[in-house]
Amino acid sequence: KNLAQGDFVIAGGYVAWWMAQQGLPPLLGVPAAFIVMWVTGWIIYKLVISRVIERDLFTSLLATFGIAIMMAQILNLMFGSDTQSIRLDYDTLYFADGFIDVPVAKLLGVLMAMSLG
């Protein structure tokens, strides 16, 4: 019933990116993005979703589709249409005489994802 979940994930990524641009360590942007997006989601739920959740499926799909379009356009206006990235100067771990390389940043991402579920 929610067509805007991907836009919330993208917005969380932009929050983390923006915080890194302000000079904060990139990993601190992840919990900050969680908090910002939780508050944003709660506000949107109270203002929009709670009013259409008991109605038919089409109404809730239409509402969340509208939210998705609005979020995408707001993000486009705020951050532009170019891709953004954060330069992490973390090391890379090498195993099996360099045959296997594991970037520490990706390892940290996997560990953080595993800690959630």
Contacts in CASP RR format, 6 or more apart in sequence:
PFRMAT RR
TARGET T0000
AUTHOR 0000-0000-0000
METHOD contacts of the structure
MODEL  1
KNLAQGDFVIAGGYVAWWMAQQGLPPLLGVPAAFIVMWVTGWIIYKLVIS
RVIERDLFTSLLATFGIAIMMAQILNLMFGSDTQSIRLDYDTLYFADGFI
DVPVAKLLGVLMAMSLG
1 53 0 8 1.000
1 57 0 8 1.000
1 60 0 8 1.000
1 61 0 8 1.000
1 64 0 8 1.000
2 60 0 8 1.000
2 64 0 8 1.000
3 61 0 8 1.000
3 64 0 8 1.000
3 65 0 8 1.000
3 66 0 8 1.000
3 67 0 8 1.000
3 68 0 8 1.000
4 64 0 8 1.000
4 65 0 8 1.000
4 66 0 8 1.000
4 67 0 8 1.000
4 68 0 8 1.000
4 71 0 8 1.000
6 68 0 8 1.000
7 67 0 8 1.000
7 68 0 8 1.000
7 71 0 8 1.000
7 72 0 8 1.000
7 75 0 8 1.000
8 37 0 8 1.000
8 40 0 8 1.000
8 41 0 8 1.000
8 71 0 8 1.000
10 71 0 8 1.000
10 72 0 8 1.000
10 75 0 8 1.000
11 37 0 8 1.000
11 40 0 8 1.000
11 71 0 8 1.000
11 75 0 8 1.000
12 33 0 8 1.000
12 36 0 8 1.000
12 37 0 8 1.000
13 33 0 8 1.000
14 75 0 8 1.000
14 78 0 8 1.000
14 79 0 8 1.000
14 84 0 8 1.000
15 29 0 8 1.000
15 32 0 8 1.000
15 33 0 8 1.000
15 36 0 8 1.000
15 37 0 8 1.000
16 26 0 8 1.000
16 29 0 8 1.000
16 30 0 8 1.000
16 32 0 8 1.000
16 33 0 8 1.000
16 86 0 8 1.000
17 79 0 8 1.000
17 84 0 8 1.000
17 85 0 8 1.000
17 86 0 8 1.000
18 79 0 8 1.000
19 26 0 8 1.000
19 28 0 8 1.000
19 29 0 8 1.000
19 32 0 8 1.000
19 33 0 8 1.000
20 26 0 8 1.000
20 29 0 8 1.000
20 86 0 8 1.000
24 32 0 8 1.000
26 86 0 8 1.000
26 88 0 8 1.000
27 108 0 8 1.000
30 112 0 8 1.000
44 67 0 8 1.000
48 63 0 8 1.000
48 67 0 8 1.000
49 60 0 8 1.000
49 63 0 8 1.000
49 64 0 8 1.000
52 59 0 8 1.000
52 60 0 8 1.000
52 63 0 8 1.000
53 60 0 8 1.000
88 105 0 8 1.000
90 103 0 8 1.000
90 104 0 8 1.000
90 105 0 8 1.000
90 108 0 8 1.000
91 104 0 8 1.000
92 101 0 8 1.000
92 102 0 8 1.000
92 103 0 8 1.000
92 104 0 8 1.000
93 101 0 8 1.000
93 102 0 8 1.000
93 103 0 8 1.000
93 104 0 8 1.000
93 107 0 8 1.000
94 100 0 8 1.000
94 101 0 8 1.000
94 102 0 8 1.000
95 101 0 8 1.000
95 102 0 8 1.000
END
